[in-house]
Amino acid sequence: MTNSLPDDAREIPHSQMPNVQLRIGQSTIEGAGTGLFLMSGPQSDGTARARDRLGTYEGARYTEPDT
């Protein structure tokens, strides 16, 4: 199951989960801004189940807005 990426989107490469395809792009939800979208999940049919690992984040964690 492979979906084409919208013009505004870019794939996020990651070696930890080679079967997972993610993209960053504009949400179609009004006022939502940019979002992270699952294009293909880790299951053999390209889906994802609740609690499937889709990626990792190793950056800084913030509890207060950065001003």
PDBQT receptor file of N, H, CA, C and O in Angstrom, charges set to zero:
ATOM      1  N   MET A   1       0.848  -1.185   0.000  1.00  0.00    +0.000 N 
ATOM      2  CA  MET A   1       0.000   0.000   0.000  1.00  0.00    +0.000 C 
ATOM      3  C   MET A   1       0.884   1.235   0.000  1.00  0.00    +0.000 C 
ATOM      4  O   MET A   1       1.433   1.596   1.041  1.00  0.00    +0.000 OA
ATOM      5  N   THR A   2       1.031   1.882  -1.132  1.00  0.00    +0.000 N 
ATOM      6  H   THR A   2       0.585   1.588  -1.978  1.00  0.00    +0.000 HD
ATOM      7  CA  THR A   2       1.859   3.063  -1.234  1.00  0.00    +0.000 C 
ATOM      8  C   THR A   2       1.024   4.215  -1.753  1.00  0.00    +0.000 C 
ATOM      9  O   THR A   2       0.376   4.103  -2.793  1.00  0.00    +0.000 OA
ATOM     10  N   ASN A   3       1.038   5.314  -1.035  1.00  0.00    +0.000 N 
ATOM     11  H   ASN A   3       1.565   5.405  -0.189  1.00  0.00    +0.000 HD
ATOM     12  CA  ASN A   3       0.313   6.512  -1.443  1.00  0.00    +0.000 C 
ATOM     13  C   ASN A   3       1.312   7.526  -1.952  1.00  0.00    +0.000 C 
ATOM     14  O   ASN A   3       2.431   7.600  -1.446  1.00  0.00    +0.000 OA
ATOM     15  N   SER A   4       0.927   8.309  -2.946  1.00  0.00    +0.000 N 
ATOM     16  H   SER A   4       0.018   8.249  -3.357  1.00  0.00    +0.000 HD
ATOM     17  CA  SER A   4       1.816   9.364  -3.414  1.00  0.00    +0.000 C 
ATOM     18  C   SER A   4       1.764  10.519  -2.428  1.00  0.00    +0.000 C 
ATOM     19  O   SER A   4       0.745  10.749  -1.778  1.00  0.00    +0.000 OA
ATOM     20  N   LEU A   5       2.861  11.236  -2.325  1.00  0.00    +0.000 N 
ATOM     21  H   LEU A   5       3.689  11.050  -2.853  1.00  0.00    +0.000 HD
ATOM     22  CA  LEU A   5       2.945  12.356  -1.398  1.00  0.00    +0.000 C 
ATOM     23  C   LEU A   5       2.394  13.615  -2.030  1.00  0.00    +0.000 C 
ATOM     24  O   LEU A   5       2.638  13.869  -3.210  1.00  0.00    +0.000 OA
ATOM     25  N   PRO A   6       1.655  14.412  -1.270  1.00  0.00    +0.000 N 
ATOM     26  CA  PRO A   6       1.201  15.708  -1.785  1.00  0.00    +0.000 C 
ATOM     27  C   PRO A   6       2.405  16.596  -2.098  1.00  0.00    +0.000 C 
ATOM     28  O   PRO A   6       3.500  16.365  -1.585  1.00  0.00    +0.000 OA
ATOM     29  N   ASP A   7       2.204  17.604  -2.932  1.00  0.00    +0.000 N 
ATOM     30  H   ASP A   7       1.314  17.792  -3.349  1.00  0.00    +0.000 HD
ATOM     31  CA  ASP A   7       3.297  18.493  -3.339  1.00  0.00    +0.000 C 
ATOM     32  C   ASP A   7       3.974  19.172  -2.162  1.00  0.00    +0.000 C 
ATOM     33  O   ASP A   7       5.177  19.426  -2.207  1.00  0.00    +0.000 OA
ATOM     34  N   ASP A   8       3.206  19.477  -1.087  1.00  0.00    +0.000 N 
ATOM     35  H   ASP A   8       2.229  19.270  -1.051  1.00  0.00    +0.000 HD
ATOM     36  CA  ASP A   8       3.776  20.213   0.047  1.00  0.00    +0.000 C 
ATOM     37  C   ASP A   8       4.473  19.309   1.046  1.00  0.00    +0.000 C 
ATOM     38  O   ASP A   8       5.053  19.803   2.013  1.00  0.00    +0.000 OA
ATOM     39  N   ALA A   9       4.435  18.003   0.842  1.00  0.00    +0.000 N 
ATOM     40  H   ALA A   9       3.964  17.601   0.056  1.00  0.00    +0.000 HD
ATOM     41  CA  ALA A   9       4.925  17.065   1.848  1.00  0.00    +0.000 C 
ATOM     42  C   ALA A   9       6.346  16.616   1.554  1.00  0.00    +0.000 C 
ATOM     43  O   ALA A   9       6.823  16.681   0.421  1.00  0.00    +0.000 OA
ATOM     44  N   ARG A  10       6.998  16.164   2.598  1.00  0.00    +0.000 N 
ATOM     45  H   ARG A  10       6.610  16.111   3.518  1.00  0.00    +0.000 HD
ATOM     46  CA  ARG A  10       8.306  15.544   2.418  1.00  0.00    +0.000 C 
ATOM     47  C   ARG A  10       8.373  14.309   3.304  1.00  0.00    +0.000 C 
ATOM     48  O   ARG A  10       7.859  14.300   4.423  1.00  0.00    +0.000 OA
ATOM     49  N   GLU A  11       9.015  13.268   2.787  1.00  0.00    +0.000 N 
ATOM     50  H   GLU A  11       9.433  13.275   1.879  1.00  0.00    +0.000 HD
ATOM     51  CA  GLU A  11       9.152  12.046   3.563  1.00  0.00    +0.000 C 
ATOM     52  C   GLU A  11      10.197  12.242   4.642  1.00  0.00    +0.000 C 
ATOM     53  O   GLU A  11      11.117  13.047   4.503  1.00  0.00    +0.000 OA
ATOM     54  N   ILE A  12      10.040  11.499   5.710  1.00  0.00    +0.000 N 
ATOM     55  H   ILE A  12       9.293  10.845   5.824  1.00  0.00    +0.000 HD
ATOM     56  CA  ILE A  12      10.982  11.551   6.817  1.00  0.00    +0.000 C 
ATOM     57  C   ILE A  12      11.754  10.230   6.801  1.00  0.00    +0.000 C 
ATOM     58  O   ILE A  12      11.194   9.192   7.156  1.00  0.00    +0.000 OA
ATOM     59  N   PRO A  13      13.022  10.247   6.397  1.00  0.00    +0.000 N 
ATOM     60  CA  PRO A  13      13.780   9.006   6.372  1.00  0.00    +0.000 C 
ATOM     61  C   PRO A  13      14.205   8.592   7.783  1.00  0.00    +0.000 C 
ATOM     62  O   PRO A  13      14.619   9.426   8.588  1.00  0.00    +0.000 OA
ATOM     63  N   HIS A  14      14.098   7.320   8.062  1.00  0.00    +0.000 N 
ATOM     64  H   HIS A  14      13.761   6.642   7.409  1.00  0.00    +0.000 HD
ATOM     65  CA  HIS A  14      14.581   6.816   9.345  1.00  0.00    +0.000 C 
ATOM     66  C   HIS A  14      14.918   5.341   9.181  1.00  0.00    +0.000 C 
ATOM     67  O   HIS A  14      14.146   4.580   8.597  1.00  0.00    +0.000 OA
ATOM     68  N   SER A  15      16.054   4.950   9.692  1.00  0.00    +0.000 N 
ATOM     69  H   SER A  15      16.681   5.568  10.166  1.00  0.00    +0.000 HD
ATOM     70  CA  SER A  15      16.523   3.573   9.524  1.00  0.00    +0.000 C 
ATOM     71  C   SER A  15      15.995   2.643  10.609  1.00  0.00    +0.000 C 
ATOM     72  O   SER A  15      16.081   1.424  10.463  1.00  0.00    +0.000 OA
ATOM     73  N   GLN A  16      15.454   3.186  11.687  1.00  0.00    +0.000 N 
ATOM     74  H   GLN A  16      15.384   4.177  11.806  1.00  0.00    +0.000 HD
ATOM     75  CA  GLN A  16      15.007   2.349  12.802  1.00  0.00    +0.000 C 
ATOM     76  C   GLN A  16      13.792   1.501  12.447  1.00  0.00    +0.000 C 
ATOM     77  O   GLN A  16      13.646   0.387  12.950  1.00  0.00    +0.000 OA
ATOM     78  N   MET A  17      12.928   2.011  11.595  1.00  0.00    +0.000 N 
ATOM     79  H   MET A  17      13.046   2.916  11.187  1.00  0.00    +0.000 HD
ATOM     80  CA  MET A  17      11.708   1.306  11.196  1.00  0.00    +0.000 C 
ATOM     81  C   MET A  17      11.553   1.412   9.687  1.00  0.00    +0.000 C 
ATOM     82  O   MET A  17      10.804   2.262   9.207  1.00  0.00    +0.000 OA
ATOM     83  N   PRO A  18      12.248   0.565   8.925  1.00  0.00    +0.000 N 
ATOM     84  CA  PRO A  18      12.286   0.728   7.472  1.00  0.00    +0.000 C 
ATOM     85  C   PRO A  18      10.948   0.532   6.777  1.00  0.00    +0.000 C 
ATOM     86  O   PRO A  18      10.780   1.033   5.665  1.00  0.00    +0.000 OA
ATOM     87  N   ASN A  19       9.991  -0.167   7.365  1.00  0.00    +0.000 N 
ATOM     88  H   ASN A  19      10.127  -0.575   8.268  1.00  0.00    +0.000 HD
ATOM     89  CA  ASN A  19       8.700  -0.383   6.721  1.00  0.00    +0.000 C 
ATOM     90  C   ASN A  19       7.729   0.770   6.935  1.00  0.00    +0.000 C 
ATOM     91  O   ASN A  19       6.697   0.837   6.267  1.00  0.00    +0.000 OA
ATOM     92  N   VAL A  20       8.040   1.672   7.850  1.00  0.00    +0.000 N 
ATOM     93  H   VAL A  20       8.878   1.618   8.392  1.00  0.00    +0.000 HD
ATOM     94  CA  VAL A  20       7.147   2.791   8.173  1.00  0.00    +0.000 C 
ATOM     95  C   VAL A  20       7.494   3.980   7.283  1.00  0.00    +0.000 C 
ATOM     96  O   VAL A  20       8.658   4.364   7.174  1.00  0.00    +0.000 OA
ATOM     97  N   GLN A  21       6.478   4.558   6.646  1.00  0.00    +0.000 N 
ATOM     98  H   GLN A  21       5.532   4.246   6.734  1.00  0.00    +0.000 HD
ATOM     99  CA  GLN A  21       6.666   5.771   5.856  1.00  0.00    +0.000 C 
ATOM    100  C   GLN A  21       5.834   6.875   6.480  1.00  0.00    +0.000 C 
ATOM    101  O   GLN A  21       4.624   6.736   6.659  1.00  0.00    +0.000 OA
ATOM    102  N   LEU A  22       6.500   7.974   6.810  1.00  0.00    +0.000 N 
ATOM    103  H   LEU A  22       7.483   8.087   6.665  1.00  0.00    +0.000 HD
ATOM    104  CA  LEU A  22       5.857   9.138   7.412  1.00  0.00    +0.000 C 
ATOM    105  C   LEU A  22       6.061  10.330   6.506  1.00  0.00    +0.000 C 
ATOM    106  O   LEU A  22       6.991  10.349   5.699  1.00  0.00    +0.000 OA
ATOM    107  N   ARG A  23       5.196  11.331   6.632  1.00  0.00    +0.000 N 
ATOM    108  H   ARG A  23       4.441  11.315   7.288  1.00  0.00    +0.000 HD
ATOM    109  CA  ARG A  23       5.397  12.578   5.909  1.00  0.00    +0.000 C 
ATOM    110  C   ARG A  23       5.011  13.743   6.797  1.00  0.00    +0.000 C 
ATOM    111  O   ARG A  23       4.209  13.612   7.722  1.00  0.00    +0.000 OA
ATOM    112  N   ILE A  24       5.596  14.870   6.495  1.00  0.00    +0.000 N 
ATOM    113  H   ILE A  24       6.247  14.976   5.744  1.00  0.00    +0.000 HD
ATOM    114  CA  ILE A  24       5.224  16.132   7.126  1.00  0.00    +0.000 C 
ATOM    115  C   ILE A  24       4.577  16.973   6.041  1.00  0.00    +0.000 C 
ATOM    116  O   ILE A  24       5.115  17.085   4.939  1.00  0.00    +0.000 OA
ATOM    117  N   GLY A  25       3.433  17.561   6.338  1.00  0.00    +0.000 N 
ATOM    118  H   GLY A  25       2.996  17.470   7.233  1.00  0.00    +0.000 HD
ATOM    119  CA  GLY A  25       2.759  18.410   5.360  1.00  0.00    +0.000 C 
ATOM    120  C   GLY A  25       1.615  19.166   6.009  1.00  0.00    +0.000 C 
ATOM    121  O   GLY A  25       1.312  18.980   7.187  1.00  0.00    +0.000 OA
ATOM    122  N   GLN A  26       0.996  20.009   5.228  1.00  0.00    +0.000 N 
ATOM    123  H   GLN A  26       1.243  20.160   4.270  1.00  0.00    +0.000 HD
ATOM    124  CA  GLN A  26      -0.147  20.783   5.709  1.00  0.00    +0.000 C 
ATOM    125  C   GLN A  26      -1.337  19.874   5.956  1.00  0.00    +0.000 C 
ATOM    126  O   GLN A  26      -1.673  19.035   5.119  1.00  0.00    +0.000 OA
ATOM    127  N   SER A  27      -1.961  20.039   7.088  1.00  0.00    +0.000 N 
ATOM    128  H   SER A  27      -1.688  20.720   7.768  1.00  0.00    +0.000 HD
ATOM    129  CA  SER A  27      -3.171  19.289   7.399  1.00  0.00    +0.000 C 
ATOM    130  C   SER A  27      -4.339  19.866   6.613  1.00  0.00    +0.000 C 
ATOM    131  O   SER A  27      -4.370  21.057   6.304  1.00  0.00    +0.000 OA
ATOM    132  N   THR A  28      -5.292  19.009   6.298  1.00  0.00    +0.000 N 
ATOM    133  H   THR A  28      -5.267  18.042   6.550  1.00  0.00    +0.000 HD
ATOM    134  CA  THR A  28      -6.510  19.485   5.642  1.00  0.00    +0.000 C 
ATOM    135  C   THR A  28      -7.539  19.956   6.665  1.00  0.00    +0.000 C 
ATOM    136  O   THR A  28      -8.607  20.442   6.291  1.00  0.00    +0.000 OA
ATOM    137  N   ILE A  29      -7.229  19.817   7.943  1.00  0.00    +0.000 N 
ATOM    138  H   ILE A  29      -6.361  19.423   8.247  1.00  0.00    +0.000 HD
ATOM    139  CA  ILE A  29      -8.107  20.293   9.016  1.00  0.00    +0.000 C 
ATOM    140  C   ILE A  29      -7.871  21.793   9.190  1.00  0.00    +0.000 C 
ATOM    141  O   ILE A  29      -6.744  22.227   9.430  1.00  0.00    +0.000 OA
ATOM    142  N   GLU A  30      -8.917  22.562   9.069  1.00  0.00    +0.000 N 
ATOM    143  H   GLU A  30      -9.832  22.210   8.874  1.00  0.00    +0.000 HD
ATOM    144  CA  GLU A  30      -8.797  24.015   9.147  1.00  0.00    +0.000 C 
ATOM    145  C   GLU A  30      -8.159  24.453  10.461  1.00  0.00    +0.000 C 
ATOM    146  O   GLU A  30      -8.604  24.064  11.540  1.00  0.00    +0.000 OA
ATOM    147  N   GLY A  31      -7.114  25.266  10.355  1.00  0.00    +0.000 N 
ATOM    148  H   GLY A  31      -6.752  25.582   9.477  1.00  0.00    +0.000 HD
ATOM    149  CA  GLY A  31      -6.429  25.809  11.524  1.00  0.00    +0.000 C 
ATOM    150  C   GLY A  31      -5.429  24.866  12.176  1.00  0.00    +0.000 C 
ATOM    151  O   GLY A  31      -4.796  25.231  13.167  1.00  0.00    +0.000 OA
ATOM    152  N   ALA A  32      -5.274  23.658  11.638  1.00  0.00    +0.000 N 
ATOM    153  H   ALA A  32      -5.787  23.362  10.833  1.00  0.00    +0.000 HD
ATOM    154  CA  ALA A  32      -4.388  22.677  12.271  1.00  0.00    +0.000 C 
ATOM    155  C   ALA A  32      -2.921  22.908  11.925  1.00  0.00    +0.000 C 
ATOM    156  O   ALA A  32      -2.047  22.517  12.700  1.00  0.00    +0.000 OA
ATOM    157  N   GLY A  33      -2.627  23.525  10.801  1.00  0.00    +0.000 N 
ATOM    158  H   GLY A  33      -3.336  23.843  10.172  1.00  0.00    +0.000 HD
ATOM    159  CA  GLY A  33      -1.240  23.788  10.427  1.00  0.00    +0.000 C 
ATOM    160  C   GLY A  33      -0.548  22.561   9.868  1.00  0.00    +0.000 C 
ATOM    161  O   GLY A  33      -1.143  21.789   9.117  1.00  0.00    +0.000 OA
ATOM    162  N   THR A  34       0.701  22.387  10.234  1.00  0.00    +0.000 N 
ATOM    163  H   THR A  34       1.185  23.014  10.845  1.00  0.00    +0.000 HD
ATOM    164  CA  THR A  34       1.523  21.286   9.744  1.00  0.00    +0.000 C 
ATOM    165  C   THR A  34       1.317  20.059  10.616  1.00  0.00    +0.000 C 
ATOM    166  O   THR A  34       1.142  20.165  11.829  1.00  0.00    +0.000 OA
ATOM    167  N   GLY A  35       1.340  18.901   9.986  1.00  0.00    +0.000 N 
ATOM    168  H   GLY A  35       1.482  18.814   9.000  1.00  0.00    +0.000 HD
ATOM    169  CA  GLY A  35       1.136  17.669  10.741  1.00  0.00    +0.000 C 
ATOM    170  C   GLY A  35       2.065  16.556  10.304  1.00  0.00    +0.000 C 
ATOM    171  O   GLY A  35       2.734  16.656   9.275  1.00  0.00    +0.000 OA
ATOM    172  N   LEU A  36       2.101  15.511  11.081  1.00  0.00    +0.000 N 
ATOM    173  H   LEU A  36       1.558  15.429  11.916  1.00  0.00    +0.000 HD
ATOM    174  CA  LEU A  36       2.857  14.296  10.783  1.00  0.00    +0.000 C 
ATOM    175  C   LEU A  36       1.852  13.234  10.371  1.00  0.00    +0.000 C 
ATOM    176  O   LEU A  36       0.895  12.975  11.102  1.00  0.00    +0.000 OA
ATOM    177  N   PHE A  37       2.049  12.618   9.220  1.00  0.00    +0.000 N 
ATOM    178  H   PHE A  37       2.826  12.828   8.627  1.00  0.00    +0.000 HD
ATOM    179  CA  PHE A  37       1.082  11.685   8.670  1.00  0.00    +0.000 C 
ATOM    180  C   PHE A  37       1.715  10.342   8.380  1.00  0.00    +0.000 C 
ATOM    181  O   PHE A  37       2.839  10.267   7.884  1.00  0.00    +0.000 OA
ATOM    182  N   LEU A  38       0.988   9.280   8.691  1.00  0.00    +0.000 N 
ATOM    183  H   LEU A  38       0.075   9.341   9.094  1.00  0.00    +0.000 HD
ATOM    184  CA  LEU A  38       1.437   7.918   8.414  1.00  0.00    +0.000 C 
ATOM    185  C   LEU A  38       1.012   7.551   7.001  1.00  0.00    +0.000 C 
ATOM    186  O   LEU A  38      -0.180   7.564   6.694  1.00  0.00    +0.000 OA
ATOM    187  N   MET A  39       1.960   7.226   6.144  1.00  0.00    +0.000 N 
ATOM    188  H   MET A  39       2.928   7.215   6.394  1.00  0.00    +0.000 HD
ATOM    189  CA  MET A  39       1.663   6.820   4.767  1.00  0.00    +0.000 C 
ATOM    190  C   MET A  39       1.623   5.302   4.652  1.00  0.00    +0.000 C 
ATOM    191  O   MET A  39       0.831   4.758   3.882  1.00  0.00    +0.000 OA
ATOM    192  N   SER A  40       2.457   4.625   5.400  1.00  0.00    +0.000 N 
ATOM    193  H   SER A  40       3.101   5.067   6.026  1.00  0.00    +0.000 HD
ATOM    194  CA  SER A  40       2.493   3.165   5.394  1.00  0.00    +0.000 C 
ATOM    195  C   SER A  40       2.992   2.707   6.754  1.00  0.00    +0.000 C 
ATOM    196  O   SER A  40       4.018   3.182   7.243  1.00  0.00    +0.000 OA
ATOM    197  N   GLY A  41       2.267   1.789   7.357  1.00  0.00    +0.000 N 
ATOM    198  H   GLY A  41       1.434   1.403   6.961  1.00  0.00    +0.000 HD
ATOM    199  CA  GLY A  41       2.597   1.330   8.699  1.00  0.00    +0.000 C 
ATOM    200  C   GLY A  41       3.462   0.087   8.715  1.00  0.00    +0.000 C 
ATOM    201  O   GLY A  41       3.801  -0.459   7.665  1.00  0.00    +0.000 OA
ATOM    202  N   PRO A  42       3.816  -0.357   9.903  1.00  0.00    +0.000 N 
ATOM    203  CA  PRO A  42       4.749  -1.465  10.056  1.00  0.00    +0.000 C 
ATOM    204  C   PRO A  42       4.164  -2.859   9.804  1.00  0.00    +0.000 C 
ATOM    205  O   PRO A  42       4.909  -3.829   9.662  1.00  0.00    +0.000 OA
ATOM    206  N   GLN A  43       2.836  -2.959   9.748  1.00  0.00    +0.000 N 
ATOM    207  H   GLN A  43       2.231  -2.172   9.863  1.00  0.00    +0.000 HD
ATOM    208  CA  GLN A  43       2.241  -4.279   9.506  1.00  0.00    +0.000 C 
ATOM    209  C   GLN A  43       2.468  -4.690   8.050  1.00  0.00    +0.000 C 
ATOM    210  O   GLN A  43       2.687  -3.832   7.195  1.00  0.00    +0.000 OA
ATOM    211  N   SER A  44       2.418  -5.977   7.763  1.00  0.00    +0.000 N 
ATOM    212  H   SER A  44       2.240  -6.674   8.457  1.00  0.00    +0.000 HD
ATOM    213  CA  SER A  44       2.725  -6.484   6.424  1.00  0.00    +0.000 C 
ATOM    214  C   SER A  44       1.790  -5.924   5.349  1.00  0.00    +0.000 C 
ATOM    215  O   SER A  44       2.164  -5.868   4.177  1.00  0.00    +0.000 OA
ATOM    216  N   ASP A  45       0.579  -5.509   5.732  1.00  0.00    +0.000 N 
ATOM    217  H   ASP A  45       0.275  -5.554   6.683  1.00  0.00    +0.000 HD
ATOM    218  CA  ASP A  45      -0.348  -4.930   4.751  1.00  0.00    +0.000 C 
ATOM    219  C   ASP A  45      -0.261  -3.402   4.699  1.00  0.00    +0.000 C 
ATOM    220  O   ASP A  45      -1.079  -2.764   4.037  1.00  0.00    +0.000 OA
ATOM    221  N   GLY A  46       0.717  -2.810   5.384  1.00  0.00    +0.000 N 
ATOM    222  H   GLY A  46       1.382  -3.329   5.922  1.00  0.00    +0.000 HD
ATOM    223  CA  GLY A  46       0.913  -1.363   5.351  1.00  0.00    +0.000 C 
ATOM    224  C   GLY A  46       0.105  -0.589   6.372  1.00  0.00    +0.000 C 
ATOM    225  O   GLY A  46       0.145   0.642   6.382  1.00  0.00    +0.000 OA
ATOM    226  N   THR A  47      -0.628  -1.279   7.229  1.00  0.00    +0.000 N 
ATOM    227  H   THR A  47      -0.661  -2.279   7.220  1.00  0.00    +0.000 HD
ATOM    228  CA  THR A  47      -1.418  -0.601   8.250  1.00  0.00    +0.000 C 
ATOM    229  C   THR A  47      -0.634  -0.502   9.555  1.00  0.00    +0.000 C 
ATOM    230  O   THR A  47       0.472  -1.029   9.681  1.00  0.00    +0.000 OA
ATOM    231  N   ALA A  48      -1.230   0.177  10.509  1.00  0.00    +0.000 N 
ATOM    232  H   ALA A  48      -2.128   0.605  10.407  1.00  0.00    +0.000 HD
ATOM    233  CA  ALA A  48      -0.664   0.278  11.852  1.00  0.00    +0.000 C 
ATOM    234  C   ALA A  48      -1.762  -0.049  12.847  1.00  0.00    +0.000 C 
ATOM    235  O   ALA A  48      -2.931   0.268  12.626  1.00  0.00    +0.000 OA
ATOM    236  N   ARG A  49      -1.385  -0.674  13.922  1.00  0.00    +0.000 N 
ATOM    237  H   ARG A  49      -0.435  -0.932  14.101  1.00  0.00    +0.000 HD
ATOM    238  CA  ARG A  49      -2.322  -0.982  15.006  1.00  0.00    +0.000 C 
ATOM    239  C   ARG A  49      -2.056  -0.043  16.177  1.00  0.00    +0.000 C 
ATOM    240  O   ARG A  49      -1.001   0.586  16.255  1.00  0.00    +0.000 OA
ATOM    241  N   ALA A  50      -3.012   0.041  17.073  1.00  0.00    +0.000 N 
ATOM    242  H   ALA A  50      -3.869  -0.470  17.009  1.00  0.00    +0.000 HD
ATOM    243  CA  ALA A  50      -2.798   0.827  18.290  1.00  0.00    +0.000 C 
ATOM    244  C   ALA A  50      -1.534   0.314  18.974  1.00  0.00    +0.000 C 
ATOM    245  O   ALA A  50      -1.319  -0.893  19.085  1.00  0.00    +0.000 OA
ATOM    246  N   ARG A  51      -0.719   1.230  19.421  1.00  0.00    +0.000 N 
ATOM    247  H   ARG A  51      -0.894   2.210  19.331  1.00  0.00    +0.000 HD
ATOM    248  CA  ARG A  51       0.535   0.970  20.124  1.00  0.00    +0.000 C 
ATOM    249  C   ARG A  51       1.684   0.503  19.238  1.00  0.00    +0.000 C 
ATOM    250  O   ARG A  51       2.751   0.176  19.756  1.00  0.00    +0.000 OA
ATOM    251  N   ASP A  52       1.500   0.462  17.909  1.00  0.00    +0.000 N 
ATOM    252  H   ASP A  52       0.633   0.728  17.488  1.00  0.00    +0.000 HD
ATOM    253  CA  ASP A  52       2.628   0.187  17.019  1.00  0.00    +0.000 C 
ATOM    254  C   ASP A  52       3.602   1.352  17.106  1.00  0.00    +0.000 C 
ATOM    255  O   ASP A  52       3.191   2.508  17.199  1.00  0.00    +0.000 OA
ATOM    256  N   ARG A  53       4.869   1.049  17.076  1.00  0.00    +0.000 N 
ATOM    257  H   ARG A  53       5.203   0.109  17.001  1.00  0.00    +0.000 HD
ATOM    258  CA  ARG A  53       5.893   2.082  17.100  1.00  0.00    +0.000 C 
ATOM    259  C   ARG A  53       6.078   2.612  15.681  1.00  0.00    +0.000 C 
ATOM    260  O   ARG A  53       6.322   1.847  14.748  1.00  0.00    +0.000 OA
ATOM    261  N   LEU A  54       5.961   3.921  15.530  1.00  0.00    +0.000 N 
ATOM    262  H   LEU A  54       5.763   4.543  16.287  1.00  0.00    +0.000 HD
ATOM    263  CA  LEU A  54       6.074   4.544  14.219  1.00  0.00    +0.000 C 
ATOM    264  C   LEU A  54       7.341   5.355  14.059  1.00  0.00    +0.000 C 
ATOM    265  O   LEU A  54       7.752   5.635  12.933  1.00  0.00    +0.000 OA
ATOM    266  N   GLY A  55       7.959   5.734  15.140  1.00  0.00    +0.000 N 
ATOM    267  H   GLY A  55       7.624   5.507  16.055  1.00  0.00    +0.000 HD
ATOM    268  CA  GLY A  55       9.176   6.529  15.080  1.00  0.00    +0.000 C 
ATOM    269  C   GLY A  55       9.671   6.834  16.477  1.00  0.00    +0.000 C 
ATOM    270  O   GLY A  55       9.016   6.521  17.472  1.00  0.00    +0.000 OA
ATOM    271  N   THR A  56      10.826   7.445  16.532  1.00  0.00    +0.000 N 
ATOM    272  H   THR A  56      11.357   7.699  15.724  1.00  0.00    +0.000 HD
ATOM    273  CA  THR A  56      11.385   7.868  17.809  1.00  0.00    +0.000 C 
ATOM    274  C   THR A  56      11.741   9.352  17.718  1.00  0.00    +0.000 C 
ATOM    275  O   THR A  56      12.005   9.874  16.635  1.00  0.00    +0.000 OA
ATOM    276  N   TYR A  57      11.745  10.005  18.844  1.00  0.00    +0.000 N 
ATOM    277  H   TYR A  57      11.531   9.581  19.724  1.00  0.00    +0.000 HD
ATOM    278  CA  TYR A  57      12.128  11.411  18.920  1.00  0.00    +0.000 C 
ATOM    279  C   TYR A  57      13.221  11.533  19.957  1.00  0.00    +0.000 C 
ATOM    280  O   TYR A  57      13.045  11.143  21.112  1.00  0.00    +0.000 OA
ATOM    281  N   GLU A  58      14.350  12.076  19.539  1.00  0.00    +0.000 N 
ATOM    282  H   GLU A  58      14.492  12.393  18.601  1.00  0.00    +0.000 HD
ATOM    283  CA  GLU A  58      15.490  12.195  20.451  1.00  0.00    +0.000 C 
ATOM    284  C   GLU A  58      15.847  13.645  20.742  1.00  0.00    +0.000 C 
ATOM    285  O   GLU A  58      16.905  13.920  21.308  1.00  0.00    +0.000 OA
ATOM    286  N   GLY A  59      14.981  14.572  20.363  1.00  0.00    +0.000 N 
ATOM    287  H   GLY A  59      14.121  14.348  19.903  1.00  0.00    +0.000 HD
ATOM    288  CA  GLY A  59      15.249  15.987  20.573  1.00  0.00    +0.000 C 
ATOM    289  C   GLY A  59      14.872  16.454  21.967  1.00  0.00    +0.000 C 
ATOM    290  O   GLY A  59      14.499  15.662  22.831  1.00  0.00    +0.000 OA
ATOM    291  N   ALA A  60      14.976  17.741  22.159  1.00  0.00    +0.000 N 
ATOM    292  H   ALA A  60      15.278  18.385  21.456  1.00  0.00    +0.000 HD
ATOM    293  CA  ALA A  60      14.637  18.347  23.448  1.00  0.00    +0.000 C 
ATOM    294  C   ALA A  60      13.139  18.212  23.717  1.00  0.00    +0.000 C 
ATOM    295  O   ALA A  60      12.331  18.221  22.788  1.00  0.00    +0.000 OA
ATOM    296  N   ARG A  61      12.779  18.089  24.980  1.00  0.00    +0.000 N 
ATOM    297  H   ARG A  61      13.435  18.082  25.735  1.00  0.00    +0.000 HD
ATOM    298  CA  ARG A  61      11.376  18.030  25.381  1.00  0.00    +0.000 C 
ATOM    299  C   ARG A  61      11.053  19.307  26.144  1.00  0.00    +0.000 C 
ATOM    300  O   ARG A  61      11.796  19.729  27.030  1.00  0.00    +0.000 OA
ATOM    301  N   TYR A  62       9.938  19.905  25.783  1.00  0.00    +0.000 N 
ATOM    302  H   TYR A  62       9.334  19.563  25.064  1.00  0.00    +0.000 HD
ATOM    303  CA  TYR A  62       9.520  21.166  26.388  1.00  0.00    +0.000 C 
ATOM    304  C   TYR A  62       8.221  20.975  27.131  1.00  0.00    +0.000 C 
ATOM    305  O   TYR A  62       7.312  20.299  26.649  1.00  0.00    +0.000 OA
ATOM    306  N   THR A  63       8.131  21.578  28.318  1.00  0.00    +0.000 N 
ATOM    307  H   THR A  63       8.869  22.127  28.709  1.00  0.00    +0.000 HD
ATOM    308  CA  THR A  63       6.897  21.533  29.078  1.00  0.00    +0.000 C 
ATOM    309  C   THR A  63       6.196  22.892  29.094  1.00  0.00    +0.000 C 
ATOM    310  O   THR A  63       5.016  22.985  29.432  1.00  0.00    +0.000 OA
ATOM    311  N   GLU A  64       6.927  23.936  28.729  1.00  0.00    +0.000 N 
ATOM    312  H   GLU A  64       7.885  23.860  28.454  1.00  0.00    +0.000 HD
ATOM    313  CA  GLU A  64       6.398  25.286  28.648  1.00  0.00    +0.000 C 
ATOM    314  C   GLU A  64       6.647  25.822  27.246  1.00  0.00    +0.000 C 
ATOM    315  O   GLU A  64       7.636  25.447  26.617  1.00  0.00    +0.000 OA
ATOM    316  N   PRO A  65       5.776  26.689  26.742  1.00  0.00    +0.000 N 
ATOM    317  CA  PRO A  65       6.007  27.280  25.417  1.00  0.00    +0.000 C 
ATOM    318  C   PRO A  65       7.326  28.030  25.379  1.00  0.00    +0.000 C 
ATOM    319  O   PRO A  65       7.687  28.720  26.332  1.00  0.00    +0.000 OA
ATOM    320  N   ASP A  66       8.038  27.891  24.281  1.00  0.00    +0.000 N 
ATOM    321  H   ASP A  66       7.744  27.330  23.507  1.00  0.00    +0.000 HD
ATOM    322  CA  ASP A  66       9.292  28.601  24.087  1.00  0.00    +0.000 C 
ATOM    323  C   ASP A  66       8.977  30.029  23.660  1.00  0.00    +0.000 C 
ATOM    324  O   ASP A  66       8.363  30.240  22.614  1.00  0.00    +0.000 OA
ATOM    325  N   THR A  67       9.388  31.007  24.454  1.00  0.00    +0.000 N 
ATOM    326  H   THR A  67       9.887  30.835  25.304  1.00  0.00    +0.000 HD
ATOM    327  CA  THR A  67       9.092  32.402  24.128  1.00  0.00    +0.000 C 
ATOM    328  C   THR A  67      10.310  33.153  23.693  1.00  0.00    +0.000 C 
ATOM    329  O   THR A  67      10.226  34.341  23.383  1.00  0.00    +0.000 OA
TER     330      THR A  67
